[in-house]
Amino acid sequence: MGTRPPALSQIIIAVVFALSVFGFTLFVWKSFGGTVPLEPKGYEVRMLFGRDAAQLTSNASVRIAGVPVGRVVSTRPIGTKIEATVDLQRRYAPLPSDARAIIRSKTLLGESFIELTPGTRGTTPVADGGLLPPGNIQAAEGLDDVLGSFDAPTRKALKGFLQDVSVALDGRSADISAVLGNAAPAARDLRRVLTVVDAQRPALRALIRDSATTLETIAQREADVRELVVAGDEVLDATAQRTSQLTATVKELPGFLREARAFAGEVEGVSVDAAPSLRTLRPVASRLKPGLEEAVLLGPTLERVARGLDPVISQARTGLPALTSIVKAAGPLTDVLDSAGRDLVPVVQLLDAYKDDAVAASANIAAATNYTTPGPDGKPMRALRVLSPLWPEGLVGAERRSPTNRYNPYHEPGGLGKMVTG
């Protein structure tokens, strides 16, 4: 059986596979903080920590405000201290000499990392490979240190609190999971709310200022506030005495809500039908307010009138049948009066138009007929004072009016009053 060399395509596939495996391995190694052979050395700073750095290991994260900026290259004990060599990324180097460092824990299992403050720009930086001033290293307070600072009564109260919390959370795993599951949407909604609040910062500032003014005013009315609290306590006492009635009310609420829901459905249907009418009435809606205000003022008067109508209504039970008979019998009379009224309407309209002239004419008749003059026998006799105008047409018996004759026997209403002014 003969052998033959591999094909070129097979060799290329094998080389590509080997390179991809090497690249993937290098990526995983770098993700876990490993170093790459022949990689250039970065900016390093040494830091001396206390016993709180016992869990600090190589490749541990170094962060500023939660952002990874480097890693721990190595750690070694120096007496009671632990020296950690930190490799910072170039864009965060050099580190100002007033920067501070502290050991933090990622989880309760004790996975530690170094938290840095950015320091002040313009401050003398720490040299590459130099030591951060020991005064800038802060000791982390462990949970045992915090608990050790409590006195015996506080530790006892804390123990009771934790026991009560355990009882409260027992069997509530599903609720806690639901809360954690809704934490992200709640955080997004809270972010939107805070964005709106930030946009309304001037209004919010004014609200806080006005709230402070309100609280100061309330503080000045201490006696009134005390009376309000006492009155509220009395209300609560009265409410406590009505526990049975409140319980009955709460039991009746579901039925009431069902009825209210059905009523709301009916109201919704009526609102759909009433929408066109409401749109039609919208132009006159502004005029309803004065009418309603006048109706409110008229309400007491209407109430008195309604009370006074009670005797009238009682008597109307007897009088209305008789009145109905009179109205029916007055039918022929109203027909006659209707035709006579139509003839009287023009007369009344004429008198209404010339009412001032009619009054003046009556006064003139009284003046004309109230004149006396001595008679032949020396006794007074009445005389009629009448001014009869003479016109050329009357003297010569003209059949047509002369163009210079402007006399109008049918003057306009109020025309006599104009004679005073010419």
Secondary structure as the mmCIF struct_conf table of DSSP 4:
data_model
#
loop_
_struct_conf.conf_type_id
_struct_conf.id
_struct_conf.beg_label_comp_id
_struct_conf.beg_label_asym_id
_struct_conf.beg_label_seq_id
_struct_conf.end_label_comp_id
_struct_conf.end_label_asym_id
_struct_conf.end_label_seq_id
HELX_LH_PP_P HELX_LH_PP_P1 PRO A 5 ALA A 7
HELX_RH_AL_P HELX_RH_AL_P1 LEU A 8 SER A 31
TURN_TY1_P TURN_TY1_P1 PHE A 32 GLY A 33
TURN_TY1_P TURN_TY1_P2 PRO A 37 LEU A 38
HELX_LH_PP_P HELX_LH_PP_P2 GLU A 39 LYS A 41
STRN STRN1 TYR A 43 PHE A 49
HELX_RH_3T_P HELX_RH_3T_P1 ARG A 51 ALA A 53
TURN_TY1_P TURN_TY1_P3 ALA A 54 GLN A 55
TURN_TY1_P TURN_TY1_P4 SER A 58 ASN A 59
STRN STRN2 SER A 61 ILE A 64
TURN_TY1_P TURN_TY1_P5 ALA A 65 GLY A 66
STRN STRN3 VAL A 67 ILE A 78
TURN_TY1_P TURN_TY1_P6 GLY A 79 THR A 80
STRN STRN4 LYS A 81 LEU A 88
HELX_RH_3T_P HELX_RH_3T_P2 ARG A 90 TYR A 92
BEND BEND1 PRO A 94 PRO A 94
HELX_LH_PP_P HELX_LH_PP_P3 LEU A 95 LEU A 95
STRN STRN5 PRO A 96 PRO A 96
TURN_TY1_P TURN_TY1_P7 SER A 97 ASP A 98
STRN STRN6 ALA A 101 SER A 105
BEND BEND2 LYS A 106 THR A 107
TURN_TY1_P TURN_TY1_P8 LEU A 108 LEU A 109
STRN STRN7 SER A 112 LEU A 116
TURN_TY1_P TURN_TY1_P9 ARG A 121 GLY A 122
BEND BEND3 THR A 123 THR A 123
HELX_LH_PP_P HELX_LH_PP_P4 THR A 124 THR A 124
STRN STRN8 PRO A 125 PRO A 125
HELX_LH_PP_P HELX_LH_PP_P5 VAL A 126 ALA A 127
TURN_TY1_P TURN_TY1_P10 ASP A 128 GLY A 129
STRN STRN9 LEU A 131 LEU A 131
HELX_RH_3T_P HELX_RH_3T_P3 PRO A 134 ASN A 136
STRN STRN10 ILE A 137 GLN A 138
HELX_LH_PP_P HELX_LH_PP_P6 ALA A 139 GLY A 142
HELX_RH_AL_P HELX_RH_AL_P2 LEU A 143 GLY A 148
TURN_TY1_P TURN_TY1_P11 SER A 149 SER A 149
BEND BEND4 PHE A 150 PHE A 150
HELX_RH_AL_P HELX_RH_AL_P3 ALA A 152 LEU A 169
TURN_TY1_P TURN_TY1_P12 ASP A 170 GLY A 171
HELX_RH_AL_P HELX_RH_AL_P4 SER A 173 GLY A 181
TURN_TY1_P TURN_TY1_P13 ASN A 182 ASN A 182
HELX_RH_AL_P HELX_RH_AL_P5 ALA A 183 ALA A 199
TURN_TY1_P TURN_TY1_P14 GLN A 200 GLN A 200
HELX_RH_AL_P HELX_RH_AL_P6 ARG A 201 GLN A 220
TURN_TY1_P TURN_TY1_P15 ARG A 221 ARG A 221
HELX_RH_AL_P HELX_RH_AL_P7 GLU A 222 GLN A 241
TURN_TY1_P TURN_TY1_P16 ARG A 242 ARG A 242
HELX_RH_AL_P HELX_RH_AL_P8 THR A 243 LEU A 281
HELX_RH_3T_P HELX_RH_3T_P4 ARG A 282 VAL A 284
HELX_RH_AL_P HELX_RH_AL_P9 ALA A 285 ALA A 329
TURN_TY1_P TURN_TY1_P17 ALA A 330 ALA A 330
HELX_RH_AL_P HELX_RH_AL_P10 GLY A 331 ALA A 353
TURN_TY1_P TURN_TY1_P18 TYR A 354 TYR A 354
HELX_RH_AL_P HELX_RH_AL_P11 LYS A 355 THR A 369
BEND BEND5 ASN A 370 ASN A 370
STRN STRN11 TYR A 371 PRO A 374
TURN_TY1_P TURN_TY1_P19 PRO A 376 ASP A 377
BEND BEND6 GLY A 378 LYS A 379
STRN STRN12 PRO A 380 ALA A 383
HELX_RH_AL_P HELX_RH_AL_P12 PRO A 392 VAL A 396
TURN_TY1_P TURN_TY1_P20 GLY A 397 GLY A 397
BEND BEND7 GLU A 399 ARG A 400
TURN_TY1_P TURN_TY1_P21 PRO A 403 THR A 404
BEND BEND8 PRO A 409 TYR A 410
HELX_LH_PP_P HELX_LH_PP_P7 HIS A 411 GLU A 412
TURN_TY1_P TURN_TY1_P22 PRO A 413 GLY A 415
HELX_RH_3T_P HELX_RH_3T_P5 LEU A 416 MET A 419
TURN_TY1_P TURN_TY1_P23 VAL A 420 THR A 421
#
